[in-house]
Amino acid sequence: MRDCQRNFLDDESGAVTVDWVVLTAAVVGLAGITYHAINGPTGNVATSVSNSISGTSVSTNLNSN
């Protein structure tokens, strides 16, 4: 019984998987933080540009007199 417990505690076969899961979670978390930091200021600019462009009329008269 003690040998079974010792083998279980000494087994490191899943340690690399846990490392990758933690690393991936950290990258996803940083990407989310970056998205929220950038989205606010640029989202307001995009809305302003959209409003400005939607109020502009474009002439389609191609007659050159």
C-alpha atoms as an extended CHARMM CRD file, in Angstrom:
* protein
*
        65  EXT
         1         1  MET       CA              0.0000000000        0.0000000000        0.0000000000  PROA      1               0.0000000000
         2         2  ARG       CA              2.8080000000        2.3820000000        0.8590000000  PROA      2               0.0000000000
         3         3  ASP       CA              4.5280000000        1.6500000000       -2.4630000000  PROA      3               0.0000000000
         4         4  CYS       CA              1.3180000000        2.5370000000       -4.3110000000  PROA      4               0.0000000000
         5         5  GLN       CA              1.0890000000        5.8670000000       -2.4850000000  PROA      5               0.0000000000
         6         6  ARG       CA              4.7690000000        6.6140000000       -3.1070000000  PROA      6               0.0000000000
         7         7  ASN       CA              4.4100000000        5.8560000000       -6.8390000000  PROA      7               0.0000000000
         8         8  PHE       CA              1.3480000000        8.1040000000       -7.0180000000  PROA      8               0.0000000000
         9         9  LEU       CA              3.1340000000       11.0070000000       -5.3450000000  PROA      9               0.0000000000
        10        10  ASP       CA              6.2930000000       10.5870000000       -7.4350000000  PROA      10              0.0000000000
        11        11  ASP       CA              4.4400000000       10.3660000000      -10.7670000000  PROA      11              0.0000000000
        12        12  GLU       CA              4.8600000000       13.6100000000      -12.7720000000  PROA      12              0.0000000000
        13        13  SER       CA              3.3200000000       12.5440000000      -16.0700000000  PROA      13              0.0000000000
        14        14  GLY       CA              0.5300000000       15.1740000000      -15.9180000000  PROA      14              0.0000000000
        15        15  ALA       CA              2.7090000000       18.0520000000      -14.7300000000  PROA      15              0.0000000000
        16        16  VAL       CA              3.4590000000       19.2960000000      -18.2470000000  PROA      16              0.0000000000
        17        17  THR       CA             -0.2360000000       19.3530000000      -19.0850000000  PROA      17              0.0000000000
        18        18  VAL       CA             -0.9800000000       21.4170000000      -16.0040000000  PROA      18              0.0000000000
        19        19  ASP       CA              1.7950000000       23.8390000000      -16.9610000000  PROA      19              0.0000000000
        20        20  TRP       CA              0.3080000000       24.3080000000      -20.4400000000  PROA      20              0.0000000000
        21        21  VAL       CA             -3.1880000000       24.8220000000      -19.0530000000  PROA      21              0.0000000000
        22        22  VAL       CA             -1.9490000000       27.4950000000      -16.6470000000  PROA      22              0.0000000000
        23        23  LEU       CA              0.1060000000       29.1840000000      -19.3790000000  PROA      23              0.0000000000
        24        24  THR       CA             -2.8400000000       29.1720000000      -21.7850000000  PROA      24              0.0000000000
        25        25  ALA       CA             -5.1620000000       30.5890000000      -19.1290000000  PROA      25              0.0000000000
        26        26  ALA       CA             -2.6750000000       33.3860000000      -18.4530000000  PROA      26              0.0000000000
        27        27  VAL       CA             -2.4430000000       34.2710000000      -22.1560000000  PROA      27              0.0000000000
        28        28  VAL       CA             -6.2340000000       34.2830000000      -22.5340000000  PROA      28              0.0000000000
        29        29  GLY       CA             -6.5700000000       36.4550000000      -19.4220000000  PROA      29              0.0000000000
        30        30  LEU       CA             -4.0180000000       38.9650000000      -20.7040000000  PROA      30              0.0000000000
        31        31  ALA       CA             -5.7460000000       39.0570000000      -24.0950000000  PROA      31              0.0000000000
        32        32  GLY       CA             -9.0530000000       39.8270000000      -22.3830000000  PROA      32              0.0000000000
        33        33  ILE       CA             -7.5210000000       42.6020000000      -20.3170000000  PROA      33              0.0000000000
        34        34  THR       CA             -5.8830000000       44.0810000000      -23.4250000000  PROA      34              0.0000000000
        35        35  TYR       CA             -9.1550000000       43.9060000000      -25.3620000000  PROA      35              0.0000000000
        36        36  HSD       CA            -11.0330000000       45.7910000000      -22.6520000000  PROA      36              0.0000000000
        37        37  ALA       CA             -8.2580000000       48.3810000000      -22.3330000000  PROA      37              0.0000000000
        38        38  ILE       CA             -8.2480000000       49.0860000000      -26.0720000000  PROA      38              0.0000000000
        39        39  ASN       CA            -11.9530000000       48.6600000000      -26.8390000000  PROA      39              0.0000000000
        40        40  GLY       CA            -13.1560000000       51.6500000000      -24.7910000000  PROA      40              0.0000000000
        41        41  PRO       CA            -11.1500000000       54.4460000000      -26.4140000000  PROA      41              0.0000000000
        42        42  THR       CA            -11.2270000000       53.0350000000      -29.9430000000  PROA      42              0.0000000000
        43        43  GLY       CA            -14.9060000000       52.1170000000      -29.7030000000  PROA      43              0.0000000000
        44        44  ASN       CA            -15.7540000000       55.7690000000      -29.0180000000  PROA      44              0.0000000000
        45        45  VAL       CA            -13.6890000000       56.9240000000      -31.9920000000  PROA      45              0.0000000000
        46        46  ALA       CA            -15.3610000000       54.3820000000      -34.2590000000  PROA      46              0.0000000000
        47        47  THR       CA            -18.7930000000       55.5840000000      -33.1550000000  PROA      47              0.0000000000
        48        48  SER       CA            -17.8430000000       59.2160000000      -33.8010000000  PROA      48              0.0000000000
        49        49  VAL       CA            -16.5020000000       58.4160000000      -37.2590000000  PROA      49              0.0000000000
        50        50  SER       CA            -19.6030000000       56.3850000000      -38.0710000000  PROA      50              0.0000000000
        51        51  ASN       CA            -21.8820000000       59.2360000000      -37.0300000000  PROA      51              0.0000000000
        52        52  SER       CA            -19.8470000000       61.7250000000      -39.0360000000  PROA      52              0.0000000000
        53        53  ILE       CA            -19.8290000000       59.6060000000      -42.1820000000  PROA      53              0.0000000000
        54        54  SER       CA            -23.5190000000       58.7470000000      -41.9890000000  PROA      54              0.0000000000
        55        55  GLY       CA            -24.4000000000       62.4430000000      -42.0530000000  PROA      55              0.0000000000
        56        56  THR       CA            -22.3900000000       63.0970000000      -45.2220000000  PROA      56              0.0000000000
        57        57  SER       CA            -23.9700000000       63.0310000000      -48.6680000000  PROA      57              0.0000000000
        58        58  VAL       CA            -22.0510000000       61.8980000000      -51.7260000000  PROA      58              0.0000000000
        59        59  SER       CA            -22.8080000000       63.2440000000      -55.1850000000  PROA      59              0.0000000000
        60        60  THR       CA            -23.1830000000       60.5730000000      -57.8270000000  PROA      60              0.0000000000
        61        61  ASN       CA            -23.5160000000       62.9840000000      -60.7420000000  PROA      61              0.0000000000
        62        62  LEU       CA            -20.7550000000       61.9960000000      -63.1690000000  PROA      62              0.0000000000
        63        63  ASN       CA            -21.6390000000       64.4890000000      -65.9280000000  PROA      63              0.0000000000
        64        64  SER       CA            -18.6750000000       66.6580000000      -66.7540000000  PROA      64              0.0000000000
        65        65  ASN       CA            -19.8970000000       69.9000000000      -68.3230000000  PROA      65              0.0000000000
